């Protein structure tokens, strides 16, 4: 927008009782102009217009920054990206690699080879937003995945070690199914053909040689995995009777489980296992199944297992290469059914390694191939969130799944209060790694005193005499914060602050002008010349009014009242609605020849603010005391003109609260210069030019003590930062006031203010114009 923007003018009529039987009426038209374009800004920035600082950064060990629709996200990674745009570039690069694109060309085929969607392609990895994690540099490095399956071709290129460990735990036979599952969970990505979801993860592979040995070996794999700290235990199989019938949860009780595994206390061990590892089971591929297979739904019978249990269903997600968009997911396996609370889906139509040779690959679909995507995703999250335990990572996957494409019949409330809807068919929906890595729900941290601070809810309102210094200083400080699902992020400290919403003194002056007495104002302006309109006698009321009140009162707001007696003036500052400031002022007026001097003292006590910096959180208090001295002088140059000077210096002290742990000793000052001229156009008028610098912090700091990281025992560590509260710019107000009696019954006032660097903020300028007319009849 270019040019000037004008608010609506206000014309207000009022009556005043007087000693004489005359009616006095005012018409005030105040045009408030704010220049737009260039570096100009509105006069009174607000929380709504300025907003809270954004800046979410995942992980607290460094990494890189990503601009996600205005939200900066720094993911914990060994990669080093220097600019915000670099992650977006890395995500695009990851999406375009040959091993990633390989999944794009898989066409859906059911178990028997018949094509249901022959014209549709899919892109299984992009459907779950794997490129976001890959662009972040997450590979699952240092984490381990256990896979229990028929067998594996360990010599296949996808299972080569490549900087990680791939372990044949029990001498598994060669088998294509296990090879496929392992390649999807953690294929190496070093040979340019495909890649696993977590190519950097260690793999512990357990095979069974015959169906009869399946159950015994599964128990053994659980115990071994528990001893080796795996993050996910993948199971793309189901418990059956040996004749092809898969046991369902609806027709069995816990005796089936207890009779299937030889160790009587195995269930107890399994329950403990789920506190450290997530057990992932694939759904049955029978789309018509009406009850969940037994082991995938075991938490129905043993609720203690739910914390570490996941069921994965197979979803086909149509992809349109021309528009680069995805369609509505279609279920190709059994639904979640009784396991809906701990169930989600992935696109199980994939390219994977086979056991025909060391370089053999196939295309296929099935829940067996959705489950290892979930297991690989857990390894990625474990790398991104090292402070989270396995059940927490499982919860992140569920709470962040895309559940927008179906009707919710249930809602799950996770620890922390975040709620996510699900239903019996799709569970929590389609796995979404991008959403799982970004903050879920609200962000919060703890102050050094243990008080909760919420990102987006201001603990402190910055502004006043310090301008933008506090807010800018907070913007450069990172705070370790936690989302509702326990994920650690580095968040800009400015996310816990807001800019001041207090109106500019210029706006408040325009409001006061609607009720001011023009005749008294004109008398005050002429008083600085050394004489009142009626002669050379000293008029203390007019002269005190000419010098104005305590400058510090404007910073704290409230209502100011003055009481003048002879050469002495007492003033008080009383709180208005929403204010908590109490102030006292005293001034003495004297003459040195024709020169007038005003000496003043002021003190303000406020529980909620100091020099315009406000404590916004309920219960927080700065408990500030501000003391100042004032000196003003009016030096007549001749009978019609005078030169004025004013200054105010003081100190303030305050306690810390909320985000601010303490304040250093603060000092502030204000300066003003004016030139008065009378009888410019007609006898009795008064013209004043003035240049003022409002109250500004001259020295002092705020100390911010914020969470910066975690100890090895997962406790918060705190760091203290000093913020210099001196603003980088100084507000300068330029203006004039002209007051004139037009005739016996009419007075006129024209005023103009131009504020440069308004609020002591560089480049923020504002303009106020005033036109007032008073007549009596």
N, C-alpha and C positions, 0 to 999 in steps of 0.2 A: 504494500500500500504506500502510495506517495502522497505528499501534501500534508494538510492539517486535518485532524479529526476533531470535531467539536461535540461536546455533550450537549444535552438539551439545556437551554437557559431556564432559570427559575425566577419568576416574578412573584414576590410575596408582599401582601398588604398587611399592615398592622396598625393598631391604635395605641396611644399612650396617654395616660392621665397626667395632667399638669396642674400647676397652680392657677394658670389663667384658663378661661373657658374656651380654649382653642383645641381643635383636633389636629394631631400631628400624624401624618401618614408617611410611610416609606414604600418606595418601590425599589426593589433590589434585583437587578439582572446580573447574574454571575456566569460568565461564559468561561468554562474550564477547557483549555486547549492543551492537547498533548500532541507533540510532533511525532509523526510516524515516518519510517524510512531511514536509511542510513543506520546510525547506531543509536537512534533515539528510542526511548522506551516510555511506557506509561508512568504516570507520576507515582502511583502506589502499587508496587508489586504485591501480589497475593499468593497464597499457597496454590490456588487453582491455576494461576497463570504461570508461576514459576515452577511449581511442582516439586515433588520430593526428588532428591537425587536418585537416579537409577544407577545400577552398577553391581550386578550379581556376578560373583566369580567363584566357580566351583573348585573345591580343593584348597588346601592351605599350605602347599609345599611349592608354590610358584606355578609356572605353566604359562598359559596364554589367554588372551582376551578375545571374546567373540561378541559382536554386536548383534543381538537377537531381537530385532524389532524394537530397538531402543534400550534393551537390557544387556549390559555388558556381563559376559559370563567368562570366568577364567577357570578352565578345567585343569585339574591336577594331571600333569603329564610330564614325561621326561623330555618331550619335545619343547623347543623354545621358539615361540612366535612373538615377534616384536610389536606387531600392529594389530589393531582390532580386526582389520579386514583379512588378516592372514588365516584365521580359522575358516571363514567362509570360503576362502580360496582352497584351503586344505580339504574341506568337505567336498567341494566340487571335484577336486583332484582325486579324492578317494572314490567318488562315485563313478569316475571315468576310467579307473584302472581296469585292465583286462580281466583280472581275477574277480573283480566285483561285478563287472558287466556280464560275466559268464552266466550269472544267475538270471539275467534278464530274458534270456531266450528259451528258458524251460517252458514247455507247454504241458498243460495238465493232462495226466493220464491216470485212470483209476487202477486199482490193483490188477485188473485183468487186461489192461492195455487199451480199453475203449476210450476214445476222446469225447468228453462231455462238452468241452469248450474249444473246439478245434481252431476257431478264429482268434482266440485270445492268447496273448502272451501274459506272462507275469514276471515280477522282479522281486523275488522273495526277500532279498537282503534290503532293498530300498523300501519295501513295504513295512519293515520294522524300523526304518530310519537308522540302519546300521552305519551308513556313511557319516552320520554326525559323530558317533563314537570313534569311527576310524579317522576322521579328520581331526579329532581331538588327540590322536596319537594313542588311543587306548587299544591294547591288544590282549589284555589279560595276563600280561607278563608278571611272573612271580606268583601267580595263582594256579591252583590245580583243579582239574575236573576228573572225576571218576566216571567211567562208562562200563556198565555191566551189560554184556551182549553175547551173541553166539560165539564170535571169534573175530579175528582181525588179521589183515595182511600187513604185518609190521614192516615189511620191506617196501611198501608203497611210498612213493615220493611225498605224499601228503602227510605221512606219519613220521617223516624224518625228524630228527631232533631239532636241528636248526636253531641252536641257542636255547633250547628248552629241554625238558626231560620227558621222554615217552617210555613208559614202563610196562612191560609184559609181566603182570604180577604173577599169574599162575599158569604160564605156558599155554596160552589159548590157541585153539586150532584156527586155521585160515578160514575166514567166512566173509561173504560180501556184505551182509547186513550190518555187522559191527563195524566193518571198514567204512561203510557209507556214513553211519552215525558219527564215528570218530572224526571223519573228515569234515563234517558239517560243524561239529562243536569246536574243533581246533585244527583244521587243515593248515598246513604250514604257509601257504601263499608265496612260497619261494620259487615256484616253477612256472608261474605265468598262466596257470590253467584255471584253478579255483582257489578260494581261500575259506578257511573256517571263520566262524563268528569271532572266536578268540584265538587267533593264530599264534599268539605268544604264550598261551597257557600251557602248563605241564599237563600231561595226560597219564592217568593211571588206568590201565585197561584190564578188565577182568572178563574172562570167557568161560563158558561151560561147554563141555564136550558132548553131553547128551542131555535131553530134556529132564531125565530123571535126576541129574545132578544139579539142575538149575537152582533149586531152592537152597540147598546146602551151601552152594558157592555164593549165592547172594548174601547170605548171612556172613560168610567169611569176608566178602567184599566190603560190607558195611563196617565191620570191625577194623579191617585194614585201612579203609579210607579215614576212619576216625583217628587213627594213629598218624596219618600223613596230612592232616589239615586241608582236605579238599573242600572247595566252596560249593560244589554241586555234585550230586551223584545221579547220573542219568540212567534211565530205565525205559528203553523202547521195547517193552515186552509186557505180557500180562500173565497172571497166575491162572493155569488151566488144569483140566483133569487129565491131560495127556492124550486125549482123543479129539482135541480141537475145540472143546467147549470152554469158553473163558468164563471164569467165575464172576458173578455180579454181586454187588454189595447188598442188593435188596433181599436176596434169598439166603444170605449167610450171616452168621454171627461171628464173634471173635474166636470161637472154637476152631474155625477153619484156619485162621492164622496160626493159632497156637499148635494146631496139629500139622502144619506144613513145614515148620522149622524146628530143627532138633533141639536147640537150646531153650530150656524152659524160661530163662530170664532174658531171652533175646529182645522181647518187646520193651523191657526196661532199658536195655542198651540202645535200642532204636530211638526211644524217646529222648534220651540224653544226646544222641547223635544229632537230632534235629535242632538242638540249640546251637550247633556249630556248623552244620551243613544243611543245604536244601536238597531234599530228595525230589527228583523230577520224574514223573511218569507220563508216558504217552497215552493218549486216549485210544480206545478201540477204533479200528477203521470202519466198523459197521455203523453207517449213518442212521440206521433205524433202531439202534439199541435204545432200550427204554430205562435201563439202569446202568450206573457206572461200573466199570470193571473193579474188581475187589480192591487191589492194592492202591490204585489211583484214588480211591475214596476211603481208604483206611481211617482217616481222621474222623469219619462219621462214627466209627466204633471207639476210637481212641482220640478224643479231642485234643489231648496234649501234643499230638503229632502235627496239628495244623500249622503251628508256628513255622515249621520247616518243611512244608509239603506243597508241591505244585503239580497240577495236572495240565498237560498241554494238548490242545486240540488242533486239528489241521484246518486252516482257512485258505481258500484260494482267493487272492486279491487281484482282480483284473487290472492290467496295466495298459494304457494307451500311449505308445511311443510318440505318436504325432503331437499330442497335447501334453505329454509328460505328466499324466494324472492317473490316479488310481480310482477304481470303482468300488462298489460296496462289497465287502468280503462275503464269501459263500462258504458255508461249512461243508467239509468233505469227510468228516469223521463223525464218530459219536459225539454228542454234545457233552457239556460239562455235567449236567444232571445233578446228582447228589453232591458232587464235588465243586459246585459253582463258586463257593466262597474262596477257593484256592485254585481257581482255574483261569487260564487265558490262552490265547491262540497265537500261532505264527503261520506263515505261508510255507507249508511243507512240500510244495512243488519245487524241487531243487535239482541242481547238478551236484553230483557227489562222486567220490572215488569208489571203484569196485575192486573185486579181488581177482579179476581175470589176469591182471599183470600189474607191474609196479607203476604203470602209467595209464591204467584203465579208468574210464569215467563213464557214468550213466546218468540218465534223467529219469526221475520218478517222483512219486508223491506219496504222502502218508503221514499220519501223526508221528510215526517213528522218526521222521525228519523234521518235524516241528519241535519235538522235545529237545534235541541237542542245540537248537538255536536258543532256546530258553536257558539251557545250562551254560552255553557260551556267554550269553548276556549277563548272567550272574557273575562270571569271572571278570567281565568288563566293569561292572558296577563295583566289584570288590577292589579293583585297581583304582577306580575314581574316588571311592569313599572308604579309605583305609580304616577309619574309625568305626564303621558300621559292622555289626555282626551279621551272620548269615540270615537270620529271620528278618532283620531290618532291610536287607537287600531284596529279599523275596517280597516284602511289603511294598517296596518302591516299584517293582515291576507290576504288581497288581494295581496300585493306586494311580499309576501313570498310563495304564493301558487305554487305548482308544475305545471308549464305550459309547460313541455318538451314533452308531449305526443300528442300534436296537433299543427296544423298550426295557427299562429296568424294572425288575420285579422284587429286587432286594437292594439293600444298601449296607455297606460294610464300613464301620467307623474304626479307623486305625488309631493306634496310640498317638496322641498329639491332636486328636480331634478331626483329622481329615477324613472326609466321607466320600466313598466311591461306589457308584451303582453297578449292579450286575444282574444277570438272569441265568436261568437253568441251561439255556442253549449255548450262549457265548461266554459264560462266566463274566470276567471283568473286561473282555474284549480283546482287541488285537495289540500285541506287545509293541511298545513305542519307545525305542531307546533314547531318542531325542528328549522326549518328555521325562523319561526316567533320570536323565542326567541334569536337566534344568530344575530349578527350584520347584517344589511341590507345595502349594499352599502358602501361608504367610512365613516370613522370615523373622527370626527373633534372636536376641543375644541377651546376656546377663551383664549388668553393670558390675563394677568392681565390688559394689556393696551387695550384689546378688539380686538386684531389682530387675525384672524383665523389661526389655526394650523391644518394641515391635517396629520392623522396617516399614516405612510408609506412615507411621504414626509418630508425629514429632515429639521428641523428648525435650527439645530446645528450639526456640524460634530465634533465628539470627537476624541481626539488623541493628537499627538504632544508631548510636554514635560510632559503632564499629563498622558500619557499612557492610560490605560483603566479606570482610576478613575472616570471620568465624566460619561462615558457610564454605568459603573457598578452602580454608584450612581443613575442614572436615572432609571435603571432597578428595583430599590427598591422603586420607588415612583409611586403611582397610580394617574392617572389624570381622572377626570370625563369627559367623552367624549360622543358625541352623534352621532348616525348613521344617515343615510339620511332619515330615517323614524321617527326620534325624540326619539329613544330609548336611555336611559342613560346606560353607561357602565363605569366600571373602567378599564382604559387602562394603561399599563406600559408607563411611560414617555419616555422610550427608544424607543417607537414606533414613536416618533417625532424626533429621532436623528439617525445618522449613524456614523459608525467608519470612521476614516480618510482614504482617498484614496491616500494621498500624498506618493510618492515612498520613500522607505528607503534611508537615506543618502548613504548607501553602494551602492545601485543601481545607485544613481546619480553619485557617485564617479566612478563607472564602465563606465558610459556614458562619463564623462569628460576625462577618461583615453584614449578614442579613439582619442582625439585631443591634448593631452598634449605633451610637449616637453621633451623627456626622458633625454636628456643631461642636460637641466635646472633642472629637478627634481633630477638628481644624484648630481648636484652641490649643490642644496639646502640641500640634506641629508648630504653631507660631510661638509657643512658650519657649522652645529651644532657641529662639532668636534673642531671648533675653527680656521680652516684654509680652504681656498678654494683650489681646485685642483692645482692652479697655484702658491700657496705660502701662506704666513701668512697674507696677506693684507685682510682688512675687505671688504667684498662684500655685501653691504646692500641689493641689490636686491635678492641675493641668500639667505641671512640670513632671511630677511623678509618672503621670500617664504617658508623657512624651518619651520617657526613658524605657517604658515597658516594665514587665515583671521579670521574675527569675527565668533565665533561659533554660535551666535544667528542668523546670516544671514541664516544659513542652515535651521533653524526652519521655517522662513517666506518664503523661496523660492526666486525666482527672480534671476537676474543676478548681480553678484558682480564684481566691477572693482576697481583696486588698482593703486595708483600713488605714487611712491617713490622718495624722494629727500633727499639726504644725510641720516641722521638718522631718518627721519620722513616719515610716510606713511599715506596717506589719502585714504579712500575707500568709495564707495557708493554702495547702493543696489537699483537696478532699477526693476520695476515690469515687469514680462513676461505676456504672454497671460493668463488671468484668475487670475492673482495676482494683489494685490493692495498695496503692501508694499513698502515704501520708507525708506531707511536707510542711516546712516552716521557713519563713524568710523574714528578714529585717533589713531595712535600708534607711540611710540617713542622707538628707539632701542639704547641700550647702552652696553658698555663692562665694566666689572669689572674684571680686569686681563684677563684671557682667557675665563671667563664666559660671556655669552651673556644674556641680559635681555630685554624683550619686555613688555612695559606698554601700555595698550590700553583702549580706551573708545568707546562705541557704543551706538547708539540710533536708534530705528525703530518706525515708525508711520504706522499703518495699520488700515484701516476702517473695514475690514472683519474678522480679526482673532486676537487672542492673544495667544502667545506661542503654536501655532499649533491647537488651538480650533477655529473652523471656524463658522461664521454665514452663513447658507446656503440659507435661505429664501430671496426672492427678497425684497429689501427695508430694510432688517435688517442690522444693523451695530454695531460692538463692539467698534469702535473708540479707539483702544488701543495705548498706548505709552510704549515702553520697553527701559530701560536704563541699561547698564551694564559696568562693569570694568573687565579688563583682565590682567593677569600676566603670563608670560611664561619665563622659564629659561633653558639654556643649559649649562651643567657643564662638560667640558672635563675631562675625567679620565686619559687619556694619549694621545699620538699623534694619536692613532687609534680608540679610543672609547670615548663616551660621554653619560651622563645621562641627560634626559630631564623631566621637569615638566611643566604643564600648568593648569591654572584654570580660571574660568569665573564666576562671581557672578553679579546678577542684580535683578531689580525689574520691575514689569509691572502693569499697571492699565488699566481698560477697562470699558466701559459702558455696561449695559445689553441690550439684544435684543432677541426677539422671546421667546424661552422657558426659557432663563436665564434672570432674572430680574436685577441682579447686580453681580459684582465680589468683593470679598475682596481683600486686597492688596496681590499681588502675588510676590514671590521671586523664583529665579531659580539659578542653578549652573551647572557647568560641570568641570570634572577633567580628566587629562591625564598624563600618565607616558610612557617614551620611552627610549630605549637603542639603540645607534648607534654604528656601527662598520665599519671601512673602510679596504680596501685591504684584504678582507677575503680569496678570492680565487686567485685574481690577482690584480695587481696595478690599482687603480682607481675605484674599485667597492665599493658599499655601501650597508650595511645590516641594517635594522631598525626593531626592535621588539617594539610593542606598546600595551598598555592597556588603553582604554578610556571609560569614562562614559559620554555619550552625555548629552545635555541640559535636565535637569530634574527639575520639580517643587519641591521646598523645602518647601514651605508654601503658603497657600492661599485657598480660597473657592469660589465656585460658588453658588449663591442663586437662587433657582428655585421656582417661585410663580405660582402655578397651581390650577385649579378648583378642589375642593375636594368633593363637595356635593351641595345640594340646600337648600335654606331657605324654610320655610313654604309657602312663596309666589312664590316659584319656581325660584327664582333668584340664580345665581351661587354664591357659597361660595369659597373662596380662602385660601390656606394654603402655607406657605413659608417653604422650606426645604433647609438646608445647605449641600452642597456636598464638602467634603474635596478633593481637586484636587491633593494631593500627591499620586503618583502611589504606588501600593503595592509592585512592583518589580522595579529593576533598570537594565537598559540595560548595558551590559558590552561587549565591542568590543575587541577581541583579534586578533592579526594578525602580519604579517611581510611583508616587502617589500625588494626585492633584485634587485639592478640595477647594471649593469656591462657593460663596453665597451668590446665587443668580439674581435674586431680588429679596425683598423683605421676608417673603414666605417660602423661598425655595433654596435648597442647597444641593450641590452636585459633587460627586466623587468619581474619579477615574483612577484605577490602579492597574499595575502590570508587574508580574513577577516572572523572571526566567531563571530556572534552577538548572545549573550545569552540574553534571555528576550527582544527580539527585540521590539522596540517601548515602552519599559518599561512595557511590558505585560508578566506576569508570564507564562513560558513554551513556549513562541514563540521564536524560534531560527531560524537563517538563516546563510547561508554561501555564500561568494562570492570569486571566484578565478579569477585572471587576468594574462594573458600571453601576452606580447607585444614585438614586434621586430621592430627595426628601422635601416634602412641602407641608405647610400648615395652613389651615383655613378655619 
